[in-house]
Amino acid sequence: MMKRTLIHRWILSLLAVALAGTALSCSTDPAAFPWPSALFEVKVQAVYPEGYETYVREGVNVRFSSIYSDQVYTVKTDAQGCVKAQLPSGLYRLSISDRWGDLVFNGSDSRFLVSGNRSVSLNLVASVSGPLLIRELYVGGCSKAPKEGTYQSDQYVILHNNTAATLYLDSLCFGTLTPYNATGVNHWMDAEGNFPPFAPVVTVVWRFPGDGTRYPLAPGEDVLIALRGAIDHTLEYPLSVNLNRPDCFVCYNPAYFPNPLYHPAPGDRIRQDHILEVLVKTGQANANTVSINSPTFLIFKSKGVSMEDWIKQEDVIRVTPGASSDVVVTIPWEWVIDAVEVFDGSSTGNKKRLPPDQDAGFVSQMETFKGYALTRKIDEQATLDAGYTVLMDSNNSSNDFYQSDKASLRP
């Protein structure tokens, strides 16, 4: 009788969540709920930035993602920008994302605790969707099968022109942030959890050469960048990718990164004018260091000053407080064109490194060495209207990205 009563109470708790009219779960695993489940009323008011109060509307998605399970509740705002939900107790990642044309509003709380009834306000920040986007990030490596072991020297990224105009890659820069992994300690965050007023780019800033019109990218076109070896990795490891391609740009500079395991000489099909520049190198790494499970990757261009003049200024290059091995280049957030936050899907200890106006969410790398890629979704209706591929861009990777089970370059 006791067992039947517990089961009955659990079923009622599930029905209560469903009948709340707002919370929808992507998991039916009973272990995701307390046993028996306790439900609490949560109210969240979306607060739009000053000057954008008239943008408040009904039907905006609010997500509560459990940190300790795959449980996700999606709730829609009412006409006043408020949501109410009945949620089990737990620790959640709360996020709100709204879009009006190219204008995007995002807000997030990466550790939203539900242990009783709550009523909170969540401030949204305004940003503009980027013209040049990160389309695919392949960093997790693959198996060496049929040989033994794993392989990670084949990392690459694909960028995409998401506009109807021709863009130029000349002087475009990119890099990753410290901490390298989402589970690391972010020494640049203050005690209240506020982000630094700049992007702390670690190890190296890579840059496309050119004087402004050397490297055009037509509407809907992609550009491939080999972050490590620009060779045909499939010749030895069939589950890897071929990066020995004439359209591929290459992170290669043996003077700064002499490790041949990660940076072999580029293949015979790589063009010499596609070898990228090292604008500045910090630290002692002998290879381009990109986390295989949870990097933060960003692309940017300087505004109002050349990058050469910028890095000469005092305090632009800094030692990370409490982590003297991390020397960073400080990049103003307003220079960032696009960024993606990756979480380690095998850990519950992930922490945000990007503020909400850069990326209000994250995409999870669930496993490494499986050949998986982190891929941006296609906006099907916008693509149909434009006549070329248009990608999703809400400045929220939880909405825009997914983990695909096969890198697009894999045979």
N, C-alpha and C positions, 0 to 999 in steps of 0.2 A: 504494500500500500504506500509506503514511504517513497519507493522508487517511482511509482505511478504519479504521485503528487508532485514530485520534483519535475518530472517530464511535462506534466500538465502546466506547471507554472512557467517552465521555460518556453513552451509553445505560446502561452498567453503573452509572454514578454515579447516574443518575435512579432506576434500579431499587433501588439501595441505600437511597435516601431513602424510597421507597415501602414497601420491605420492612422498614424500621425499625419499622413498626407504629405510629408516632406522628406522623410528619410528613406533612401533606397540603398540596399546593401548589395555589394558585388560578391559576397561570400555567404555561404550558408553553413559554415563550419561552427558547430556549437561551442567549440573551444574559444572562439573569438568573443564570446559573451561571458560575463560573470555568471556563476552558477549557484543559486538562481540569479537571473539578471535584475539589476536595479536600474530604473529609468529616471532620468532627471530632465527637467525642462531647461532648455538653453535658448536664450534670445541673443541674436547678434544684429547690431545696427551698422550698416555700411555708411561710413562718413566720407563723402566725396570732398576733394580738395576745394579750398576757397576759390570762388569764381566758376566752379563747375557744379554747383548745387542743382542746377536745372537738369543735369544729366541723370539724376536718380530715376530709376524705372523698375517696373515689375518684371520678374522672370529671370533675374541674374543668378547664375549658379554660385552656390556657396558649398564648399567641400570640407567635410570633416574626415580626415584619413587617420585611422588608428596607427600609432607608432609601433605597437606590439603585435599587430596582425595585419591581414590584407583587407580588413573591414573598412569600407568607404561609404559615407553617407553624403548624398547630394541633395541640397535644399535650394529652393528658389525663393527669391525675395518677393515681398509684397510691393505695392505701389509706393510705399514710403522707404523702400530699401532695407526692410527689416525681415528677419527670418526667425521662425520658432521651430524647434525640433525636440523630440524626445530621444535622448541618447543614453546608452549604457555608460557607467562610470569608466574612466580611462584617460589616457594621454593621447591627444590628437594633434595633427597638423591642420590648422584652419587656414583656408584661403578663399579669397573672393576675386573673380576676374570678370571685367566688363569691357566691351569694345564698342566704339562708335567710329566706324570708318577706320582711319589710321590712328585714331586716338584710343589709348588703352588705359584702363584703371585697374590697379591691382593692390591687394592688401593681404598680409599673411601673418600668422602667429605659429611658429614652428613647434611650440610646446604648450598647447591649449589644454588645460586640465579640467576634466569634468568629474567632480566628486560630490556635487550637489547642484541645486538649481543655480543657474548663472544668467546674468544679463550684462552684456559688454558692448562697447562700441569698437569698431575696427576701422582705422583710418586708411583710406585708399590714396595711392599716389598716381599721378598722371604721367604717361610716357607716350612716345610715338613708335609705332611698329617700324622695324628697320627695313631699308631697301635691299641690303645684302644680308642673307641669313645663313646660319649653320644648318645644312641639310642633313648631314650624316656624320656621326662621330664613331669611328671604329678604333677602340683602344684596348679591348679586353683580351686580345690574343686568341689562339686556337690550339688544337691538339696537333702534335707532330705525327699522328697516325698516318701510315701503318707503323711508324717508328714509335719508340717510347718517349714520353715527356710532353712538355708544353712549349709554346712559342709566342713571343711578344714583340718581335722586331719589325712587325708589319703594320704599325699604326698609321692611320690616315684620317683626314677630314675632307668633306666636300662642302663647298659654299655654293650658294644659289642666288642669282639675281631675281628678286621677287617683284620687280617693277616693269613698267612698259618702256623704260628708257635704258639706253646703253650706259652701263657703269664702267668705271676704270679702276683696276686693281692697283695701279701705281701708288706706292707709299702706304698701302694697307699693312697694318701690323697685327700680330696675334700672339697669344701666350696663355699661360695658365696662372691661377692664383695660389697663394699660400693660405691655409695648409694644403698640401698636395691632395690629401684624402679628406673626405667629408667627416670622417671620424676623428680627425686630428684636432689639436687645440688651436683655436684661432686667437692668436695673441694680439691681433689688431682690433678685436671687439672690446668694448669697454664693459664695466661691471654690470651695466643695465642692458647689455646685449645690443647696443647700437653699433651699426656698421661704421667703418672708417670713412672719411670724406673722399677717399680715393680707392682705386683698385690696386691691391698689392701684387703686382706681377712678379713671379719668382723665376729664377734661373736664367731666362733668356727672353728677349723680345725679338721675334723674327719679323722681317719686312720684305714686301715685294719691291723690287727695284723699279725704275722708270721715272719719267719727268712729268707724268700727268695723263698721257694718252697712249702709252705703249702697250698696255694690256687691257683691251676692251672685253667686256662681258655683256653679250646681248640679252634682251629680255628673256627670262625663263631658262637661261643657260646656267651650267654648273662649272665649277673649277675644282680640280682634285689637287690635294696637297699631301705629299708623303711626309709624315712627321718623323719617320725613321728611315729604314732602308728603301731606296727607290730602285728596287730590283724585282725580278719575277720570283717571288717567294714560293710559288707553286711548284717550281722545278724540283725542290727538295721536300716541300711540305704541301701535298695536294689540297689540304683543307684551308690553306692560306689564300693570299690574293696576289695578283700580278700588278706591281707598281712601276714596271719598266715600260712606260707609255709616253709618247711624245706630248700628250696634253697634260702631263703631270708636273707640278711644281714640287721642289724638293727642299727639305730642311737638311742642308749638308754644309758643314764647314769643319774639316778635320783639324784645323788649328785650335778651335774651341772645343770640338767634340771628337776626340781621336779614337773612341771605342769602335772598332770595326764590326763588332757583333751587332750593334744597333745602327751604325752609320757606315756600311760598306760603300765603296765607290759607286756612284749612280750607274745604272745600266746603260747599254749602248743606244737606247732609244730616247734617253733624257736629253733635252736641249740645254745647252750651256746657259742660255738666257732665262732658263726656268729654275736655276739654282738661287734660292732666296738668301737675303742678307741677314747677318747677325748684327742687329743695331746695337745691342748691349748684352753682355754676358755677366752674370753674377754667380758667386759661389764656385764650388770645386767640381761639380758634376762633369763627367767625361762623356755624357750622352744627353740628348734632349729628354728631359724627365717629365713624362706625362703619366699620371696615375692610371693604372690598368682597371681600377674598379670604381673610382669616384672623382674624376677631375672636374675642375671648373674651367671651361674654355671660353675665351672671348676674342672678338676682333674689334679693332679700333683704328681711328685716324686722328692725328693731332689737329687742333683748330687754333688759328691765330699765331702759331709758332711752329717752327720746324722741330722734328723729334731730336735732331742733333742739338739744337739750342736748348730744348727742354731738359734733356738729361744732364746738361752742364750746370743747371741751376742747383743752388744749395738745397739740400734735404729732399731732392727728387729721388735719389738712390739712398735707401735707408736700411739699417739693420733691424730685423724684426725683434721687438722687445721680448726678452725671455727665450729667444731662439736665435742665437748669434750665427748659426749656420745658414739661416734664411736671410739673404740680402735681396731686397725687392726694389722694383722700379715703380714709383707711384704714378698712376695714370688717372686723370680726372674722370669721374663717372660719365660726364657729358660727352666724352670722346668715344665712348663705347657704342658700337653699331649694333652688335648682337652678342649674346652670351647665353650659355647653357650650364645649369647646375646639375651635376650627376651625384646621386646618392648610391652608397654601397647597399645593394638589396639584401645582403646577408647580415646586416647589422641594424640594431635599433639605436645606435649612438650617433647617427648623422646630425650634422649641424649646418645651417645655411651659411654660405660665404658671399652670396649675392643679395643685395637689397631688393625689395619688392618691385621697384621701378625697372630693374634689370631682368630679374626672373623671380616671379612670386612663387614658383613651384620648383619641381625637380623631376628628373627622369631617373629611374633606378636601373643600375647594372646588376641584374640578379645573380649572374654567375660569370666567372672569367674562364678564358681558354675554351670557350664553346663556339667561337666564331660569330657571336652575337654583335649587332650594331645598334646604335641609338639613332633613331630615324625620325625625322620630322614628318608630320602628317600633311597630306595634300588637301587643300580646300577645293573640293570637287566643283562646287557651284561657281566660285571665283575663277577657277581654271576654265570652265566651260564658257564663261562670259568673256574672259580675256583672250582665249585662243592660245595660251601658253601655260605652263605649269605654275600655279600659284600655291604657295605653302601656307600653312596655318602660322599665325604669329600674334599671340595674345600676350607676349612677354610672360608666359607662364608655361614652363616645360611640362607640368603635370597635364596640361591640356594639349600641348602642341607636339609632344614627342611620345614615342613608344619604343620598347626594345624589340627589334626584329630578330628572328631566329637565324638570319643569314645576312652577312654583309653583302651590299649590292654588287661589289666587285668580285665576289667569290664565284668561280665557275659553276 
